[in-house]
Amino acid sequence: MEYLFSMFDIPKETLQQRIKWIVYSLLFINFALYFKTDLQVATHTMRHGGTLLEWSRAFATTIDESAWMFLLIIFELETYILSDEPLSRFKAFLMQSIRIICYLFLAHTLYALGVYLYEVNTAQVIKEVTSLCQLLGKDISYTANLVYTELNANNCKSLSSAKEFLYLDAPKFIIVTDVEGLDVVNQLAWVDMVEAVTWLLILFTIEMVVRLQDQGTASGQFIESLNLTKKGLYLLLWSALVYWLYRGHFMFAWDEFMWIAGFFVIGTNLDQWRVEIIQAQDENKNATVDTLDSTDTLNATYT
């Protein structure tokens, strides 16, 4: 890393800041891409309309990404930009309000994933149907590996050669897949759920470290345990990234990588903040010792 700084002839902190904002910018682009993806999927799953809650589930990924973007901004403020200054009552209230809203959005993600898992595991077999072509005229879309295709006479034979099909979205009955597709969808849904829970656990460890360091606690067994736990959780996320690559979802793998990079940046902010706290504590200790030594010297002189 030091070689990188010398190669570009840029101060270490300056280069770190530039890398940080490149990562944040790429994450915003990812957010836009996910909104586009949710919109495309909704043209299949929500083309007959639905309740507000159903629409929110259709755009669960967009809602989730927006919550994480705002949380990333809050952590950037807390761990770097505003780490050395006390927050005014208004700033603290504003940041806490945004944080609570983001947590509600993240809770919605777990709800949406839970509903999806239920739908997948209660998929209904379509009786007396052995070919997708038998479903023509029913305004149906076929899905395999998260790719949705509207069924028509030109593609009904080529989409799947299976002899058994299932509805994934009862009671709407507009999304179908085959047995192999159901197995893949189930795996993807569980990876999504594990990934979402893992990120929440990472979030809680970061929140705890931020709270502790805000109170001047920068070291100790508890903080070390939190950091070790966080490393283990990141290993789970790397496993999810590998799975996305295996399934050919390169955008999901790239997004996973970028969010890991984004929170790595927050980790470097925390490390830098921790060093500053420890240095300040050492300076205070040294100042106290110098004061005591001066007092002892004066007392000895007068004695």
One Martini backbone bead per residue (centre of mass of N, CA, C, O) as a GRO file, in nm:
protein
  303
    1MET     BB    1   0.057   0.062  -0.021
    2GLU     BB    2   0.298   0.257   0.002
    3TYR     BB    3   0.380   0.224  -0.295
    4LEU     BB    4   0.127   0.355  -0.410
    5PHE     BB    5   0.172   0.637  -0.293
    6SER     BB    6   0.456   0.684  -0.427
    7MET     BB    7   0.373   0.638  -0.723
    8PHE     BB    8   0.153   0.889  -0.716
    9ASP     BB    9   0.246   1.124  -0.537
   10ILE     BB   10   0.044   1.088  -0.280
   11PRO     BB   11  -0.098   1.136  -0.011
   12LYS     BB   12  -0.239   0.906   0.178
   13GLU     BB   13  -0.508   1.051   0.257
   14THR     BB   14  -0.585   1.148  -0.027
   15LEU     BB   15  -0.607   0.867  -0.162
   16GLN     BB   16  -0.819   0.753   0.031
   17GLN     BB   17  -1.038   0.961  -0.041
   18ARG     BB   18  -1.059   0.895  -0.343
   19ILE     BB   19  -1.134   0.599  -0.314
   20LYS     BB   20  -1.385   0.641  -0.144
   21TRP     BB   21  -1.551   0.814  -0.361
   22ILE     BB   22  -1.549   0.599  -0.575
   23VAL     BB   23  -1.705   0.387  -0.419
   24TYR     BB   24  -1.959   0.559  -0.363
   25SER     BB   25  -2.027   0.609  -0.663
   26LEU     BB   26  -2.062   0.308  -0.744
   27LEU     BB   27  -2.297   0.256  -0.547
   28PHE     BB   28  -2.494   0.449  -0.684
   29ILE     BB   29  -2.500   0.298  -0.952
   30ASN     BB   30  -2.609   0.036  -0.834
   31PHE     BB   31  -2.877   0.151  -0.745
   32ALA     BB   32  -2.978   0.218  -1.031
   33LEU     BB   33  -2.963  -0.077  -1.137
   34TYR     BB   34  -3.166  -0.198  -0.932
   35PHE     BB   35  -3.406  -0.030  -1.014
   36LYS     BB   36  -3.417  -0.137  -1.301
   37THR     BB   37  -3.456  -0.435  -1.223
   38ASP     BB   38  -3.716  -0.403  -1.058
   39LEU     BB   39  -3.878  -0.285  -1.293
   40GLN     BB   40  -3.857  -0.531  -1.483
   41VAL     BB   41  -3.986  -0.740  -1.289
   42ALA     BB   42  -4.258  -0.582  -1.240
   43THR     BB   43  -4.369  -0.630  -1.533
   44HIS     BB   44  -4.442  -0.926  -1.433
   45THR     BB   45  -4.539  -0.933  -1.119
   46MET     BB   46  -4.720  -0.630  -1.153
   47ARG     BB   47  -4.920  -0.610  -1.414
   48HIS     BB   48  -5.198  -0.633  -1.218
   49GLY     BB   49  -5.107  -0.526  -0.969
   50GLY     BB   50  -5.146  -0.390  -0.621
   51THR     BB   51  -5.046  -0.338  -0.326
   52LEU     BB   52  -4.837  -0.151  -0.145
   53LEU     BB   53  -4.687  -0.397  -0.024
   54GLU     BB   54  -4.632  -0.538  -0.296
   55TRP     BB   55  -4.466  -0.307  -0.417
   56SER     BB   56  -4.249  -0.305  -0.196
   57ARG     BB   57  -4.153  -0.595  -0.261
   58ALA     BB   58  -4.072  -0.539  -0.559
   59PHE     BB   59  -3.870  -0.294  -0.422
   60ALA     BB   60  -3.673  -0.408  -0.198
   61THR     BB   61  -3.387  -0.352  -0.311
   62THR     BB   62  -3.410  -0.047  -0.339
   63ILE     BB   63  -3.475   0.008  -0.042
   64ASP     BB   64  -3.223  -0.126   0.073
   65GLU     BB   65  -3.008   0.045  -0.076
   66SER     BB   66  -3.098   0.321   0.036
   67ALA     BB   67  -3.044   0.257   0.333
   68TRP     BB   68  -2.738   0.197   0.302
   69MET     BB   69  -2.658   0.472   0.190
   70PHE     BB   70  -2.741   0.638   0.442
   71LEU     BB   71  -2.568   0.481   0.646
   72LEU     BB   72  -2.298   0.545   0.513
   73ILE     BB   73  -2.317   0.848   0.556
   74ILE     BB   74  -2.337   0.840   0.864
   75PHE     BB   75  -2.067   0.693   0.912
   76GLU     BB   76  -1.893   0.905   0.777
   77LEU     BB   77  -1.964   1.128   0.975
   78GLU     BB   78  -1.891   0.978   1.248
   79THR     BB   79  -1.585   0.859   1.152
   80TYR     BB   80  -1.482   1.151   1.015
   81ILE     BB   81  -1.611   1.438   0.982
   82LEU     BB   82  -1.749   1.427   1.307
   83SER     BB   83  -1.549   1.280   1.518
   84ASP     BB   84  -1.422   1.567   1.667
   85GLU     BB   85  -1.727   1.661   1.717
   86PRO     BB   86  -1.989   1.776   1.867
   87LEU     BB   87  -2.323   1.733   1.858
   88SER     BB   88  -2.595   1.867   1.798
   89ARG     BB   89  -2.917   1.822   1.866
   90PHE     BB   90  -3.015   1.832   1.573
   91LYS     BB   91  -2.809   1.638   1.442
   92ALA     BB   92  -2.870   1.396   1.623
   93PHE     BB   93  -3.172   1.375   1.552
   94LEU     BB   94  -3.142   1.344   1.246
   95MET     BB   95  -2.961   1.089   1.245
   96GLN     BB   96  -3.154   0.909   1.410
   97SER     BB   97  -3.397   0.925   1.220
   98ILE     BB   98  -3.260   0.804   0.973
   99ARG     BB   99  -3.174   0.541   1.109
  100ILE     BB  100  -3.460   0.434   1.174
  101ILE     BB  101  -3.564   0.428   0.884
  102CYS     BB  102  -3.350   0.231   0.782
  103TYR     BB  103  -3.428  -0.002   0.971
  104LEU     BB  104  -3.711  -0.035   0.855
  105PHE     BB  105  -3.618  -0.107   0.570
  106LEU     BB  106  -3.455  -0.362   0.660
  107ALA     BB  107  -3.699  -0.506   0.779
  108HIS     BB  108  -3.848  -0.519   0.507
  109THR     BB  109  -3.649  -0.711   0.373
  110LEU     BB  110  -3.707  -0.954   0.555
  111TYR     BB  111  -4.003  -0.967   0.489
  112ALA     BB  112  -3.980  -1.006   0.179
  113LEU     BB  113  -3.804  -1.264   0.196
  114GLY     BB  114  -4.004  -1.430   0.361
  115VAL     BB  115  -4.234  -1.428   0.155
  116TYR     BB  116  -4.073  -1.552  -0.078
  117LEU     BB  117  -4.003  -1.819   0.063
  118TYR     BB  118  -4.292  -1.906   0.101
  119GLU     BB  119  -4.371  -1.913  -0.197
  120VAL     BB  120  -4.157  -2.117  -0.287
  121ASN     BB  121  -4.248  -2.344  -0.059
  122THR     BB  122  -4.568  -2.311  -0.195
  123ALA     BB  123  -4.565  -2.419  -0.463
  124GLN     BB  124  -4.781  -2.488  -0.740
  125VAL     BB  125  -4.892  -2.738  -0.913
  126ILE     BB  126  -4.964  -2.790  -1.252
  127LYS     BB  127  -5.217  -2.947  -1.367
  128GLU     BB  128  -5.204  -3.105  -1.673
  129VAL     BB  129  -4.901  -2.990  -1.730
  130THR     BB  130  -4.624  -3.051  -1.987
  131SER     BB  131  -4.634  -2.753  -2.119
  132LEU     BB  132  -4.599  -2.419  -2.182
  133CYS     BB  133  -4.801  -2.409  -2.428
  134GLN     BB  134  -5.060  -2.458  -2.241
  135LEU     BB  135  -5.031  -2.138  -2.122
  136LEU     BB  136  -5.141  -1.993  -2.340
  137GLY     BB  137  -5.332  -1.692  -2.277
  138LYS     BB  138  -5.250  -1.630  -1.942
  139ASP     BB  139  -5.039  -1.419  -1.877
  140ILE     BB  140  -4.733  -1.548  -1.863
  141SER     BB  141  -4.431  -1.605  -1.672
  142TYR     BB  142  -4.099  -1.717  -1.698
  143THR     BB  143  -3.864  -1.858  -1.454
  144ALA     BB  144  -3.489  -1.848  -1.445
  145ASN     BB  145  -3.251  -1.738  -1.254
  146LEU     BB  146  -3.407  -1.444  -1.244
  147VAL     BB  147  -3.538  -1.482  -1.529
  148TYR     BB  148  -3.777  -1.306  -1.722
  149THR     BB  149  -4.045  -1.446  -1.942
  150GLU     BB  150  -4.266  -1.401  -2.175
  151LEU     BB  151  -4.517  -1.590  -2.291
  152ASN     BB  152  -4.498  -1.754  -2.618
  153ALA     BB  153  -4.503  -1.915  -2.924
  154ASN     BB  154  -4.182  -1.878  -2.970
  155ASN     BB  155  -4.082  -1.986  -2.650
  156CYS     BB  156  -4.233  -2.234  -2.510
  157LYS     BB  157  -4.025  -2.467  -2.604
  158SER     BB  158  -3.732  -2.334  -2.520
  159LEU     BB  159  -3.740  -2.269  -2.209
  160SER     BB  160  -3.867  -2.574  -2.153
  161SER     BB  161  -3.851  -2.950  -2.116
  162ALA     BB  162  -4.038  -2.996  -1.906
  163LYS     BB  163  -4.325  -3.177  -1.727
  164GLU     BB  164  -4.316  -2.969  -1.478
  165PHE     BB  165  -4.515  -2.714  -1.311
  166LEU     BB  166  -4.508  -2.388  -1.132
  167TYR     BB  167  -4.640  -2.171  -0.902
  168LEU     BB  168  -4.498  -1.873  -0.733
  169ASP     BB  169  -4.781  -1.660  -0.697
  170ALA     BB  170  -4.990  -1.726  -0.509
  171PRO     BB  171  -5.301  -1.611  -0.645
  172LYS     BB  172  -5.211  -1.499  -0.933
  173PHE     BB  173  -5.084  -1.684  -1.161
  174ILE     BB  174  -4.802  -1.556  -1.351
  175ILE     BB  175  -4.565  -1.741  -1.226
  176VAL     BB  176  -4.333  -1.974  -1.368
  177THR     BB  177  -4.184  -2.304  -1.319
  178ASP     BB  178  -3.966  -2.551  -1.267
  179VAL     BB  179  -3.806  -2.773  -1.072
  180GLU     BB  180  -3.523  -2.664  -1.123
  181GLY     BB  181  -3.597  -2.365  -1.085
  182LEU     BB  182  -3.695  -2.393  -0.790
  183ASP     BB  183  -3.423  -2.475  -0.668
  184VAL     BB  184  -3.274  -2.215  -0.745
  185VAL     BB  185  -3.465  -2.011  -0.611
  186ASN     BB  186  -3.426  -2.122  -0.325
  187GLN     BB  187  -3.126  -2.069  -0.303
  188LEU     BB  188  -3.133  -1.763  -0.360
  189ALA     BB  189  -3.320  -1.689  -0.123
  190TRP     BB  190  -3.128  -1.789   0.104
  191VAL     BB  191  -2.887  -1.615   0.033
  192ASP     BB  192  -3.033  -1.350   0.073
  193MET     BB  193  -3.102  -1.391   0.373
  194VAL     BB  194  -2.818  -1.436   0.484
  195GLU     BB  195  -2.703  -1.172   0.378
  196ALA     BB  196  -2.894  -0.978   0.531
  197VAL     BB  197  -2.820  -1.075   0.818
  198THR     BB  198  -2.516  -1.026   0.800
  199TRP     BB  199  -2.529  -0.719   0.756
  200LEU     BB  200  -2.674  -0.661   1.025
  201LEU     BB  201  -2.447  -0.767   1.208
  202ILE     BB  202  -2.236  -0.568   1.106
  203LEU     BB  203  -2.389  -0.317   1.183
  204PHE     BB  204  -2.392  -0.372   1.492
  205THR     BB  205  -2.085  -0.371   1.531
  206ILE     BB  206  -2.039  -0.082   1.433
  207GLU     BB  207  -2.226   0.061   1.628
  208MET     BB  208  -2.076  -0.028   1.887
  209VAL     BB  209  -1.802   0.098   1.816
  210VAL     BB  210  -1.898   0.387   1.784
  211ARG     BB  211  -2.013   0.421   2.071
  212LEU     BB  212  -1.749   0.357   2.223
  213GLN     BB  213  -1.566   0.576   2.082
  214ASP     BB  214  -1.751   0.816   2.163
  215GLN     BB  215  -1.666   0.740   2.480
  216GLY     BB  216  -1.339   0.658   2.457
  217THR     BB  217  -1.341   0.352   2.355
  218ALA     BB  218  -1.055   0.184   2.178
  219SER     BB  219  -1.019  -0.069   2.371
  220GLY     BB  220  -1.033  -0.419   2.412
  221GLN     BB  221  -1.195  -0.719   2.421
  222PHE     BB  222  -1.468  -0.636   2.300
  223ILE     BB  223  -1.365  -0.498   2.042
  224GLU     BB  224  -1.205  -0.743   1.942
  225SER     BB  225  -1.456  -0.927   1.918
  226LEU     BB  226  -1.607  -0.757   1.711
  227ASN     BB  227  -1.387  -0.765   1.487
  228LEU     BB  228  -1.382  -1.075   1.462
  229THR     BB  229  -1.679  -1.113   1.389
  230LYS     BB  230  -1.671  -0.939   1.132
  231LYS     BB  231  -1.475  -1.120   0.973
  232GLY     BB  232  -1.662  -1.368   0.965
  233LEU     BB  233  -1.896  -1.226   0.813
  234TYR     BB  234  -1.732  -1.157   0.556
  235LEU     BB  235  -1.695  -1.452   0.468
  236LEU     BB  236  -1.992  -1.495   0.397
  237LEU     BB  237  -1.999  -1.279   0.171
  238TRP     BB  238  -1.786  -1.412  -0.009
  239SER     BB  239  -1.956  -1.666  -0.054
  240ALA     BB  240  -2.189  -1.521  -0.196
  241LEU     BB  241  -2.022  -1.413  -0.429
  242VAL     BB  242  -1.946  -1.689  -0.544
  243TYR     BB  243  -2.237  -1.778  -0.600
  244TRP     BB  244  -2.312  -1.559  -0.802
  245LEU     BB  245  -2.100  -1.646  -1.006
  246TYR     BB  246  -2.202  -1.937  -1.045
  247ARG     BB  247  -2.496  -1.815  -1.150
  248GLY     BB  248  -2.422  -1.542  -1.328
  249HIS     BB  249  -2.436  -1.286  -1.112
  250PHE     BB  250  -2.240  -1.021  -1.161
  251MET     BB  251  -2.387  -0.782  -1.030
  252PHE     BB  252  -2.412  -0.904  -0.747
  253ALA     BB  253  -2.108  -0.946  -0.703
  254TRP     BB  254  -2.026  -0.652  -0.742
  255ASP     BB  255  -2.203  -0.538  -0.517
  256GLU     BB  256  -2.075  -0.694  -0.288
  257PHE     BB  257  -1.792  -0.580  -0.325
  258MET     BB  258  -1.866  -0.276  -0.289
  259TRP     BB  259  -1.980  -0.303   0.003
  260ILE     BB  260  -1.726  -0.410   0.128
  261ALA     BB  261  -1.560  -0.161   0.050
  262GLY     BB  262  -1.734   0.050   0.195
  263PHE     BB  263  -1.690  -0.086   0.487
  264PHE     BB  264  -1.385  -0.068   0.480
  265VAL     BB  265  -1.376   0.235   0.496
  266ILE     BB  266  -1.511   0.252   0.772
  267GLY     BB  267  -1.287   0.088   0.909
  268THR     BB  268  -1.061   0.298   0.860
  269ASN     BB  269  -1.196   0.522   1.015
  270LEU     BB  270  -1.200   0.373   1.288
  271ASP     BB  271  -0.893   0.331   1.310
  272GLN     BB  272  -0.818   0.630   1.302
  273TRP     BB  273  -0.991   0.714   1.543
  274ARG     BB  274  -0.857   0.521   1.747
  275VAL     BB  275  -0.576   0.647   1.734
  276GLU     BB  276  -0.663   0.931   1.828
  277ILE     BB  277  -0.768   0.844   2.106
  278ILE     BB  278  -0.508   0.713   2.213
  279GLN     BB  279  -0.331   0.965   2.181
  280ALA     BB  280  -0.501   1.147   2.367
  281GLN     BB  281  -0.471   0.966   2.618
  282ASP     BB  282  -0.160   0.977   2.631
  283GLU     BB  283  -0.138   1.284   2.658
  284ASN     BB  284  -0.299   1.303   2.922
  285LYS     BB  285  -0.114   1.121   3.087
  286ASN     BB  286   0.146   1.286   3.048
  287ALA     BB  287   0.031   1.548   3.165
  288THR     BB  288  -0.030   1.431   3.444
  289VAL     BB  289   0.256   1.338   3.513
  290ASP     BB  290   0.390   1.618   3.484
  291THR     BB  291   0.219   1.753   3.704
  292LEU     BB  292   0.302   1.564   3.936
  293ASP     BB  293   0.607   1.615   3.915
  294SER     BB  294   0.590   1.921   3.966
  295THR     BB  295   0.458   1.900   4.244
  296ASP     BB  296   0.677   1.727   4.380
  297THR     BB  297   0.906   1.933   4.337
  298LEU     BB  298   0.781   2.169   4.493
  299ASN     BB  299   0.748   2.020   4.763
  300ALA     BB  300   1.048   1.955   4.798
  301THR     BB  301   1.149   2.247   4.800
  302TYR     BB  302   0.976   2.348   5.045
  303THR     BB  303   1.088   2.113   5.236
   0.00000   0.00000   0.00000
